[in-house]
Amino acid sequence: MRVVVGAGAVGTAVAKLLAEQGEQVKVVTRSGAGPDHSRIEKVAADASDPTELSRIAAGADTLFSCGGPAYDKWATDWPPLGASLIGTAQATGALLVTTGNLYGYGAPTHPMTEHDEERPNSVKGRVRARLWADALAAHRDGRIRTAEVRGSDYLGAGAASFFTVGVLPGVLRGKAAPVPADLDAAHSWTYVGDVARTLIAVAKEDSAWGRVWHVPTAPPVSVRELATQAAAIAGVRAPRLIAMPPALLWLGGLVNKQAREIRELQYQFRQPFVLDSSAAAEKFGIEPVGADQALRETVTHLKGAV
């Protein structure tokens, strides 16, 4: 039996893929939401309660961490959730495989690899780096078994990322879209289905534990290129993107919570932000889905949700 914490785009993809492979799955969310499948049991619970999560995960082979607190509550809510995941893995003996991200590396000067030093330059980056450091320390102490899988900004059905939330809706409406970014900087975009495949592949291979893996990711594409492709897929006019100066984003953060939360991460979009995922591609034989296919799924899902 496998336990998946979180039912966002990644958690849903992981649960569905496991169920399709014949696994029994429990999906844990506060609301009891999750994908429908005969092999998936949806459980309403607070995953930051280690006693409750350990009860739910009793007998599980693997605990997949695929959720997380609201963006503006990372500093306060991630530490107890991370501690609960580690405590549950220790209490149940389940392997803990975590969905991470690239924030812990800080501002890159080259394509990011799993061997790069973690030098977070943001509050959220420090939170993510601490979570992995705690899990890795428990692994090295022999208290748990764990690994972390990291991707760049997501594309795919239900994906929530800078592009899908902040850029794509305006493109699909044919409106001018102000974007706080260098519109032509190379940027890696990771498909949520590839995140799910990598999480499951890591879980199945004990030689992959005790380290970080980058999700096999297609070659980088700029925001302008991605928006142009999205408009073509949707059959709308070419996007009118406007590069927003950093100062305007900072001012916007005074009144808009979402703008306030992304201000410290501006480095990711003001310069090349490229992921080297060759190690996982070679290890697990995963060929990443191309940006065009991932974007087509993203657009189709978003249009259907409107």
N, C-alpha and C positions, 0 to 999 in steps of 0.2 A: 504494500500500500504506500502511496505517495501523498504528501501533504503540500499544498501550494498556498502560501500566504499572499493574498492579493488577487484581485480579479480585474485589473486594468488590462491594457493591450497585451502585455507580456504574460501575466498570470493566466489570462484566458487562453492564449496560444499554447502555453505549456500544458495546462490542464486538458485541453482538447487533444493535443498530440499524444499525451500519455494515455488518455482514454482510448484513442484510436489504435494505440499499440497494445491494447488489452489490459492496461493497468487499472486498478481501483484507485480513485483519487478523491481526496477531500480538499475542497477549496474553502479557505477561511477568510472571511471579511467581517467587518463590524455589522454590515447590513444583511449578511447572508446571501449576497448577490453572487452571480457566477454563471458560467455557460451551462446550458442544458445538455445532458448526456446520461445515458443509463448507468455509466460507470462513474459518474461524478456525483459526489455528495456535497451539498453546499451547507456550510456551517457558519452561523452568526456568533462571533466571539471577538473579544479584544485580544489580539495577538501579543500585546505588550504585557499581558498577564501570564507569567511563565507557568504558573500552576494550571491554568486553564488550557494553555497551548500544549503543555506536556500531556494533559489528559486526552486532548484531541489527537495528538500525534503518537500516542502509545501504540507500539507495534509497527510504526512506519519505517520504511527503509531509507527514505529521503525526505528532507524538508527543504522545499524550494522557497526562498525569500524573493517575492516578486512584487511586493507592494511597498508602501511607505506613507509617512504622514503628509499632510498638506504642505505645500512648498514653503509657506511662511511659518511653519512650526517645526522645521527640521531640527533646529538647535535644541529645542526642548523635548520633542517627542521621539526623535530617532534613538537617542541613547537608551531609554528604557526598552524600546522595541528591539534594538540590537542585542541588549543584554538578555532579553527574553528568548530570542532565537538561539543564542549560544547556550543558555541554560536548558532550553528544551532539547537541543541536540545532545547535551551532556546527560540529561536525565533519561532520554529514550534510546540513545545510541544511534539515532538517525544521522545520516550524512547531511550537513548543511551546505547547500549550494545557493549562493547569493547573487542576485542581479545588481551589479554595481554600475558606476559610470566613470567618466574621465576627469571629474572635478579635482580629485586628489593630486593630479599631476601639476596643476597650476598652468601658467601660460607656457605653451610649448615653443621650442625653437627648431623642432624637427618632427617628422612623423613619430607619433607616440608608440612605444613598445611596452610590453609587460615588464621589462627590466628597468624602465626609467624610475628615477628616484621620485618619491612623492614629496612635492613641494607646494602644498595648497596655498593659494593666495586669496582665498575667500572663506567666509564663514561656512558655507555649504561644503566647500572642498575640505575644510578641516574636519567637519562632521563625518564625511565619507571616509577620509583617511583613518580616522580614529576607529570607526566601525570595523574596517578591515584589519587594522592592527590588533584589535582585541580578539577578533576571530582567529587570526593567524597565530597569536600567542597561545590561545587555547588549543589549537591544533598541534603546535610544537611541544606543548606541555603534555600531550597525549590525552587531553580531556575530551576533545571532539575531533571529528574529521570534517574538513571544510575546503571549499574553493570559491573563488569569485569570478564572475563573468562580466566583462565590461564592454559596452557599446557606445557609439556616439549618438547624436540626436536621431530620434526614431522616425521611421516612415512605416506605413502599413495601416491596416484597419484599426481604428480606435487609437492610433498613436498620438500621444500628447507631447509636442516638442515646440521649440521656438518657431519652426517653419509651419507646422500644421495648425498651431493655435494663433500665431501672430502674423503670419503672412498669407497662408493659403486661403482663408475665408474671403479676404479682400480681393484676391486674384480671381476667385470663382464668381464673385459678384461684379467683376469688371470695373472695380473702383480703384482709384489711386491708393497705393499701399505704402505708407511710411515705414521704413525698416531700419532699425538701429544696427546697421552692419555695413561692412565693405561688401557691396553687392557682387563683386567679382573675385573675392578671395576663395581659394579652394577649401572645401569643407566636406568632411565625411558624414554620410547618413547611413544609419544601420536599420535594416529591415527587422521588424519585431518577430517575424517567423524565424529568422536566422538566430535571433537571441534565444528563442525557445529551443531550437535544434541544438544549439551549443550548450545550453544549460543541461539538457538531457544527455548529450554526449559526454560531458564532463562527469556527470553523476555515474555513468556506466563504467568509467575507466579509472581504477584506483591510482594509476600512475599519474593522473592529472590533478590529484588532490594536493592541497597545501600550497597553492599558488594562484596567481591571476591569469586569466585567459581573455584575449580580445576577440569579440565576435567577428567571424569572417564578414567583411564589409566591402561593398563595391567601391571602385575608384571614386575619388572626391568630385563633387560637382558644386559650382557656386550657387548662391541664392538666386542670382538672376537666371542662370541656366535652368535651375529646378522650377522656378516660377514660370518660365517660358514653356517648359515641358508640360507643366500642370495645366496651363491655359489651353494648350493644344489638345491635351487629353479630354478636357472638359468642353471643348468646342466654343470657348469664349475668346474675346479679343486679347491680343498680346498684353501682358501685364504692364501697368504703369507703376514702377517702383521708384520710391524717393528715398535716398540715403539720409537717415536721420542723424544729425550730429549728436555726439555723446551728451552735450549739455542739455539738449532737449529731453533726452531720456531721463536724465537726473531730475529735471524739473517735473516731468510727468510722474515720476515716482513719488512726488509730494502728495499727489491726489489719487494715483492709481496703484493699487496693491501689486498687481502683476508686474507693472513697470518697475516698481520698487524692488521686487524680488530678483529681477534679472540684471539689475545695474551692476552688481559685483561680478557678473559673468560675461561682461561685454568683451573681454579679451578673446573669447571663443569665436566672435564674429567680426572682429576688427582686423584679423590677420588670418593666415592659413591655419586650419585646424584639422589635421589629417591623422587618421588612425592606421597604424601598421598592424594588420591582423594575420600576417603570414604564418605565424607559429600555430595558431589554432586551425587554420585552413589545411596546413600540412599534417598536423597531428590527427585530426578527425575527418579529413577528407570532405569538408563542407565547402561547397561552391556557393558563394553569396548570390542572393537574388539581385539582379541589376536594378539600378535606381529607377529606370523607366517602369518596370513591372511593379516595384514597391510603391511608386508614386501613383500608378494607375489604381492600385488597390486602395490607397489613401483617399484619392479623389472620389472613387465610387462610394466608399463608405461615408465620407463626409457629405456628399450630395444626398445620399439616402437618409441621412440623419436630419436633414433640414426640413 
